[in-house]
Amino acid sequence: MNRLITKEEEREIAERIAERVRKFSEGRKKTKEEGVYLMQKLRIPKKTYRRKGKLIHRKSYLRKDIGKPGRTPISKRWLPKLPATGWEKDMPAEERRRLVLEANDYDYLKAAREMQALANVQTNKGVKAKMKADADYFFRIHRING
């Protein structure tokens, strides 16, 4: 049976929906103190498959939510914030190295360590090779100058 709802009923429904949304999103909020997400548990659905000719029935279970694939949580990141250098992959080598040296107060060892640390966490192979080459250059100059 269809009937029109009153404004008061409409407001109550909207409040109930807002409450459900708020409860659902609470598990992914950031805390100011930690700067990390509070993770909720994910339900992994049941699944049936074959192994060695036998039928395996896996039950559903709860698992810790570890976030998006390929994203390291802020609490687990080990590389500190480094100074902005203006380093870009499309620049010529001399220009890249000059910018990194200027950002590190012309300290070759400091510049080499920064470039090495960035190269270690880089996933793009071409960029990683350029960063490693720059780091090797700074290490070589530091060894020569002593």
VMD Tcl script that draws the C-alpha trace (Angstrom):
set ca {
  {0.00 0.00 0.00}
  {1.51 3.31 -1.05}
  {1.10 6.40 1.08}
  {2.76 9.76 1.32}
  {5.19 10.28 4.18}
  {5.18 13.38 6.31}
  {8.10 15.77 6.68}
  {8.75 14.42 10.17}
  {8.98 10.81 8.92}
  {11.25 11.92 6.10}
  {13.55 13.67 8.61}
  {13.66 10.53 10.81}
  {14.58 8.36 7.83}
  {17.33 10.80 6.80}
  {18.71 10.78 10.36}
  {18.77 6.96 10.45}
  {20.60 6.84 7.11}
  {23.11 9.46 8.29}
  {23.71 7.45 11.48}
  {24.37 4.27 9.47}
  {26.79 6.09 7.18}
  {28.60 7.60 10.18}
  {28.95 4.19 11.87}
  {30.19 2.61 8.65}
  {32.84 5.27 8.01}
  {34.15 5.35 11.61}
  {36.54 2.48 10.96}
  {38.57 4.45 8.36}
  {38.98 7.79 10.17}
  {42.42 9.25 10.83}
  {43.46 10.11 14.34}
  {45.33 13.37 14.78}
  {47.80 11.95 17.31}
  {48.95 8.98 15.26}
  {48.33 10.18 11.72}
  {47.36 6.65 10.71}
  {44.10 5.02 9.77}
  {42.18 3.03 12.32}
  {41.50 -0.10 10.31}
  {38.41 -2.20 10.58}
  {38.20 -5.88 9.78}
  {37.22 -7.15 6.36}
  {35.02 -10.17 5.80}
  {36.60 -12.60 3.34}
  {33.74 -14.55 1.72}
  {33.50 -18.33 1.74}
  {34.90 -20.15 -1.27}
  {34.88 -23.71 -2.57}
  {37.77 -25.05 -4.67}
  {39.57 -28.27 -5.57}
  {42.97 -29.34 -4.28}
  {44.53 -32.70 -5.18}
  {41.17 -33.93 -6.45}
  {39.36 -33.14 -3.20}
  {36.69 -30.49 -2.73}
  {37.76 -27.88 -0.16}
  {35.12 -25.70 1.54}
  {36.73 -22.59 2.98}
  {34.54 -20.75 5.49}
  {34.25 -16.98 5.51}
  {36.50 -15.21 8.03}
  {37.49 -11.77 9.28}
  {40.85 -10.34 8.35}
  {42.71 -7.18 9.29}
  {42.23 -4.45 6.70}
  {45.70 -3.58 5.44}
  {44.64 -0.75 3.14}
  {45.10 -0.24 -0.55}
  {47.51 -2.50 -2.42}
  {50.87 -0.86 -3.00}
  {50.36 1.81 -0.32}
  {52.50 1.68 2.82}
  {50.73 2.97 5.96}
  {52.20 6.22 7.29}
  {53.30 4.49 10.50}
  {55.42 1.96 8.55}
  {57.21 4.42 6.24}
  {60.89 4.57 7.05}
  {62.13 7.31 4.72}
  {62.01 10.72 6.44}
  {60.82 13.83 4.64}
  {63.67 15.13 2.51}
  {64.23 18.70 1.34}
  {62.60 19.68 -1.95}
  {65.32 19.69 -4.59}
  {63.45 20.30 -7.84}
  {64.92 17.06 -9.24}
  {63.05 15.89 -12.33}
  {63.65 12.83 -14.47}
  {63.57 14.76 -17.76}
  {66.37 17.18 -16.81}
  {69.94 16.73 -18.00}
  {72.28 15.11 -15.48}
  {74.28 18.31 -14.76}
  {71.11 20.25 -13.94}
  {69.70 17.49 -11.69}
  {72.96 17.18 -9.78}
  {73.32 20.95 -9.36}
  {69.81 21.22 -7.87}
  {70.43 18.34 -5.45}
  {73.75 19.85 -4.33}
  {72.17 23.25 -3.75}
  {69.39 21.70 -1.66}
  {71.99 19.86 0.46}
  {74.25 22.89 1.04}
  {76.91 21.57 -1.37}
  {77.60 18.54 0.85}
  {78.41 15.69 -1.56}
  {77.98 12.91 1.01}
  {74.61 14.22 2.18}
  {73.43 14.58 -1.43}
  {74.65 11.06 -2.26}
  {72.84 9.53 0.71}
  {69.62 11.36 -0.15}
  {69.70 10.18 -3.77}
  {70.55 6.63 -2.69}
  {67.63 6.56 -0.23}
  {65.24 7.83 -2.90}
  {66.56 5.30 -5.42}
  {65.97 2.48 -2.92}
  {62.25 3.23 -2.65}
  {61.68 4.12 -6.31}
  {59.56 1.66 -8.30}
  {60.05 3.17 -11.77}
  {63.15 1.44 -13.22}
  {64.22 4.33 -15.45}
  {63.96 6.90 -12.67}
  {65.66 4.52 -10.23}
  {68.62 4.14 -12.61}
  {69.00 7.92 -12.91}
  {68.82 8.39 -9.13}
  {71.37 5.64 -8.59}
  {73.67 7.19 -11.21}
  {73.41 10.57 -9.47}
  {74.10 8.96 -6.09}
  {77.14 7.12 -7.47}
  {78.41 10.37 -8.97}
  {78.15 12.16 -5.60}
  {79.81 9.23 -3.77}
  {82.66 9.23 -6.33}
  {83.22 13.00 -5.96}
  {83.11 12.69 -2.17}
  {85.76 9.92 -2.26}
  {88.02 12.01 -4.52}
  {87.67 15.18 -2.45}
  {87.90 13.26 0.81}
}
mol new
graphics top color blue
foreach p $ca { graphics top sphere $p radius 0.5 }
foreach p [lrange $ca 0 end-1] q [lrange $ca 1 end] { graphics top cylinder $p $q radius 0.2 }
display resetview
